[in-house]
Amino acid sequence: MAVDSINPSSPSCERDVEALQFIEEMTRNADSVQQKVLAQILTRNAQTEYLNRFELAGATDRRTFKAKVPMVTYDDLQPLIQRIANGDRSPILSAQPVSEFLTSSGTSAGERKLMPTIKEELDRRQLLYSLLMPVMNLHVKGLDQGKGLYFLFIKSETKTPGGLLARPVLTSYYKSDHFKNRPYDPYNVYTSPNEAILCPDSFQSMYTQMLCGLYEREQVLRVGAVFASGLLRAIRFLQLNWKQLANDIRTGSLSPKITDQGIRGCMSGISRPDPCLADFIEKECGKGEWDGIITRIWPNTRYLDVIVTGAMAQYIPTLDYYSRGLPKACTMYASSECYFGLNLNPMTTPSQVSYTIMPNMAYFEFLPHSTSGFAPGSPPKLVDLADVEVGKEYELVITTYAGLYRYRVGDILRVTGFHNSAPQFQFVRRKNALLSIDSDKTDEAELQSAVENASKLLSEFNTSVVEYTSYADTKHIPGHYVIYWELLAKDSANSPSNQVLAQCCLAMEESLNSVYRQCRVADNSIGPLEIRVVKSGTFEELMDYAISRGASINQYKVPRCVSFTPIMELLDSRVLSKHFSPSLPHWTPERRH
Ligand code: AMP
């Protein structure tokens, strides 16, 4: 990346030069920055209850740290985190006061994980955000000449028993002064007013953001959301609501469905009658053909700003359909625990995307990973950021300023190269995630227990589920889980009715984790779960097929999630009946325990 390839004469470019120089500095000195970060974290938190356990005796060097502090998972920390949530203000994990909890989309015992955070982490996240446009400006010129149509949302928040807020990291960020009072920046002008982004009602928020995006359709240079699923939900929203939106634009009014006073107030300065624009929207949306709708409505869009790596890769064909193949920029890699890094080549094709972890964000270690799992025997040796090897896969392990020490994030990354001395990683997958439509992640154990719970409804019919597999169906928006069931009915005169099987769908949904149920109930980002009953013998055929393709007969395991087209075709050709969840599962923002 050439820092001097940009024109430093305009003020915004000066800012860009500084940001790019910062990236260069951090990545050139990755190892020494990492050493400093670790020393800083350990010095500050030396007197915490957690670190005291390991008797570091003031040591802040990597060797002592690695020798004495164990690698942990969320479940190991859960009792400590629960104490903080219950109101214990003593320095348990971090010397600085815990400012709030960030609720991760990862789950533990079916509930969102709670990540304690401290105030200054907001600055660190802000710093990473501030690097994104300077990098983008190297690849796309003139982004200060228009606006970004970004569909951004807040989600519900709760209080822990001890009175701390618990909410997703983006909700925390959008509600912060860093976001709300951000200074004017010509490269970061959004069509969505803060009032719309900050409205907790997802319909009103989306409606207003879409309306503003339509009013300013000529100015829009980039269209985005955090994840691909969010952008597709916006397109679905347009398909369902374009008549009302066009009507509002024709008359310069605002639908009575929008009752939020903040939104109504700010829209009074934006709404205006524009019959030409209303005609245009009615013409384009009224065709009933949606291919290229993004480029048709927002013709100046240069790229889509959405994450399409990891689980979101399944949405690439649909995004291409709606945008006629516009480039898709995946700009950053982040989590509730820590913001990790950014993509220094954001216009690259999704399959080639690599993220450069920024060494100043936390102390990073890497657990070597092979497809057969971790080597048995001696404890695995973690590798430092600067020492990872190109081509190898690792699980990410972090030590953060907020007080996570050698914490396994659960992401598997592959090293693709280096930028200076900082490695670049392709996101391979989330460990254990089987099914994902939006921010939900369902693992094998969760699916298994959902099937078990639902199949209890079949026992009075002397029927059992002999085999099952699953599929994330994203052909329609919102996507939904499809579960294939092969049933064994011992009493054909008394087999389960369609109604019972529909109840099984709901029972499965009730058993799935709270992120799934929130997506279903509050976000409408997942559709009703479907069970497809297949003919008896189907799973044997599936095994025969796998063996014909070289699988070992002794080691064959039924895949609990499928996506390979020939297998889908085989399964679908054996379907006897299809059933859908008849209602929404139970969900409230409050945690169950
Ligand atoms: P959350 O726990 O809700 O904060 O989600 C964080 C997780 O989302 C990460 O650990 C990754 O598994 C996934 N994620 C975040 N950014 C990306 C990205 N750019 N590409 C793929 N997966 C991502």
Residues whose N, C-alpha, C, O or C-beta is under 5 A from the ligand:
A	BS01	AMP	T103 S104 S105 G106 I307 T309 G310 M332 Y333 A334 S335 S336 D411 F427 R430
